[in-house]
Amino acid sequence: MLDFLPAPLRGVLASLLLAINTIVCCTPLFIVAIFKLCLPFPAAQRVTDELMRRIHETWVGNNNRWMDLLRKTRWHIKGLEGLDYEHSYLVTSNHQSWVDIMVLQYVLNKRIRPLKFFLKQELIWVPVIGLAWWALGFPFMKRYSKAYLAKHPEKKGADLATTRKTCAKFKDQSVGIFNFVEGTRFTEAKHAQQNSPFRYLLKPKAGGIAFVLDAMGEQLQSIVNVTIHYPGGRPGYWDLLCGNVKEVVVVFEELKIPAEFLGKNYDQDPEYRLAFQGWINRLWEDKDRLLGELHREYPKT
């Protein structure tokens, strides 16, 4: 435990450990990725996919170790019991901070398959890690404004096409697909701008997970609905690196995918779209109430 060190020094040390871990793990990852590109045969693809999954889990596991080394965070975790490593899941969560991703990876590593996040297309240019996300098959999404789509209607549905193409790669393997339904991190400014009806959440965007259900709903075991609460307040990434995240509450709820939402087309079926949006809104109402309960059960420390 390094909690006796000054926080800035812990932050520098953690940054170095994260960088070293990334470089050490990405080097074999990129080599395997080259073989995957050069050997497009089913048997070779299975071997390269297995190797890349193991490298991914090693990277997450090493990050978990330096997080534990900095400070013994108090973890309050509920609802993990029913998850199975051999099944495919669609995972979603409220989004408060970049720390959310590290929290989810910390808790879920080797409990289910490594999470593949939906990422903005611009993130592919992040040095080293952007290329790693690409090699691991993370779906990169390009968002278009309504004004742009009005001028370029041929781009309508491009996100769905990208989702389908990405999910098609996972048809014969177990996978953990992740999507932040809010689409962006919660801030008071965004909350006010949206005039959000929720106290602790932004308005949900149903399209992302609806597209995944459209592409691979029959393959998914269930939806894993995650609620994250930080009793000490929303941390920044530097807070995590400095070991200043003292307590984390994570609640998991496994939801059976309603049969009426399978085999549908979110873009072309208005009745289904309305029903699905209503279902997501009800989930968000429940999540908002749960966050209120967690704020009372685990007050600010």
N, C-alpha and C positions, 0 to 999 in steps of 0.2 A: 504493500500500500504506500502510495506516494502523497497522501493528503497532508503530510507535514511540510511539503514544499510550497512556496508561494504560488498562487494560482497562475500568474503569467508564465512562470517557469514550467508548470505542468502543461499549460497550453502549447508552449513551444515544443516540449518533449512529445506530447501527443501528436502534434502536427508532423514531427519527424517520423514517428512510428507509423502514422497513417501513410505518409509518402513512401517510406521504405516498404511497407506491406503491399501497397499498390504496385510499385515497380517490380517487386519480387514475384508477385502473383500474375501480373500482366505479361511478364516476359514469356512464361510457358503458355499463357492463354493465347497470345498472338501467334506463337508457333503452331499450336493446335488449330487455330483459326485458319492458318494458311493451308494446313493439311485438309481441313474441312472443305475449303474452296477447291482444292486440287483433286480431291477424291470424292466426287459426287455419287458414290455408290451406297446403297442402304446399309451394308455391313460396316463400311468405313464411317458413315454418318453416325451410326449408333455408338461406335467407339469414341469418336471425337466429341459427341454430345455428352457422353458419360464423363470424359476427362474434363470438359469445360465446366460441367456441373460441380465436380469435385473441387476444381480450382476456385470456383465461385464461393462454395461453402467454406473453403479454407480462408479466403479473403475475409469473409464475414466473421468467421471464428477468431481470426487474429485481431480484428477490430474489437471484438467483444473482450478479448484479453486485455488490451490496453485500456479499455473503458473501465474494467474491474480494477486494473492496477492504479488508476488515478484516484478513485474513490469507491467505497462500497455503497453504491446506490441502493436505496430501499425500494424493492420492486413489489407491487401489489398486483398480482395477475389472477384473473378469473376466467373460466370458460374454455381452457385449452384442452380439456380432457378428451373430447371426441375427435380431434383432428388426426389424420392418418397420412403418413409420408407417401403412401402409394396412390393417393387420390389427387385429382385436380380440383383446385379451388379458385374462385374469384374472390379476392380480398379487397375490401374498401375500408376507409377510416376517415374520421375528421382530420383536418389538416391545420396545425397551428405553427409549425416550425420545421426547418430542415432536419431537426433532431428526430422528428417523427419517423423518418426512414431508418435511422440507426436503431431506434427503439423497436420497430417492427422486425428488422433483421436480427437484432439481439434476441428477441423472444422466440421468433419462428425458425431460426436456423436449425436445420436437420429435423424439425418437427413436421414441416411440409417441404415441398420442393422450393428451391430458391425463387424469391419473388422477382417477377419481370414487370417493371414499372412502365406505364405510358409516359413518354417524355416529349417535351417540346423539341421540334426538329433542330433548333439552334444549339441545343446541348450536345449534339454530336461533335461540335468543335471544341468542347472542353478538353484541354490537353490530357492525353493518356486515357483518362477515365471515359471520355466520350467514345473513343475507339473501342474500349473494353465493352461498353454498353452495346455498341453495334455488334461486336463479335458474339456476345451472349444472346443476341436476338431480341433485345428490348425494342418494343414498337415505338418508333419516332413519329409524332403526329404534327402536321402543319395545319395551324388554325387560320381560317380566313374570316375576315370581318364581313358583316352583312352587306356593307357597301361594295366590298371587293367581289362578293358572290353575285351581286346585282349586275356588275359589269362583266363578270366571267362565270356565267351559270354552268359552264362545263366542269367547273371545279366542285360543284355541289355533290356531296357524297364521297369526296376523296378520302375523308377520315374513315368512313365505313370500309372503303376498298382496302385501305392500309391495314385496318384492324383484321379484316377477313384474311388478307394475305399473310399477316403475321401469325394469326391463330391457326391457319392451315398447317404451319410448320409443327404445331404441337398435337396434331391429331392422333399420333401413335405414341405419345409419351405423357406421363403425368407432369403437371405444371402448376405453378402458382402465379396467376395473373393479378396484378394490383392496379387499382385506379383510385385516385382521390376524387370523390364525387363532387366536392366543392370546386375543384379545378385550380385553386390557388390557396395560399396560406391566409388564415384568418388574421385580420387587423381591425381595429376599431374604425379606421377610416373606410375600409372596404365594406364593413358591416353597415355603417351609416349610409354610404353611397348606394348600396343595394336596397336599403330600407328593409333589411332582412327581418322576417317574422320570428326568427329564433333568437334566443338570448346569447347562446354560445357558439353559433354556427352561421356560416354563410348559406345562401340558397344552394340547394343541390342541383347538379346538372346530370340528368338521367341518361343522356345520349351515350356517354362512354361505356358504361357497363351494359347498356342495352345492346350496343354493337357487339360486345363480347358474347353475350347470350345468343345473339343472332348468329354469330360465327361458330360457336362451339358449345352451346348450351347443353346439348345432350351428353357431352363429355364431362361436364363439371359435376362434382359431387354435391356442392352447395356453395352458397355465398357466405363468406366469413365477414361479419360486420364488426369492426373494431372501434372502440371508443378509448381515446387517450386523454389523460388528465395529468397536468403537472401541478401538484400542490404549491410549489414554489413560484408559480407563474410561468408564462411561456418563455422557454429558454432560447437563446440564439446558439448557433453552431459553436461560437467561441466559448460559450458557457459549457458546452459538452466537452470541448477539448481541454478546458481548464479544470474539469472535474467538479463543476458547480451545480450539476443536476443531482440533487440529493435524494429526490423521491419521484417515482413514476407509477401511475396507476394505469393498467391496461385491461380492458374488459372485452372478451371475445363472445360473440353470439353467432352460432352456426344456423343459417337460415336455409330451409329447403326452397329451391327455386320453384315458384308456382308453375304448374303444368301449362297454364294458359299463356305464359310468357315464352314458351319454347316454340321454335319453328316460325317465329313472326318476323316482320320487317319493320323496324322502328321508323325508317324514313318514309315508307310507302303506306303504312297502315295507321291512319289518324286515330281510330278507335283504340287500337293497342297502345299507341304512343300516349294518349291521354290516361289510360288505365295504368300504364307503367309509371308515368310521372306522379300519379296519385299515390301509388304504392311507395315510391321513393320518398315522397314528402311525408308520408306517415312514418316511415323508418326514421326520418330526420326529426320529426316531432318527438318520437320515443327517445332518440339519442340526446336531444336537447334536455328532456326531463332527466335522463340518466346523468348527464353532466351536472345538472343542478344538484342532484343527490350526491354525486362525487365531490362537488365543491363543499357540501355540508359535512360529508363523512371524512374527507381529507382536507381540512382547511389550510389556508396559506401558511407556510412554515418560514 
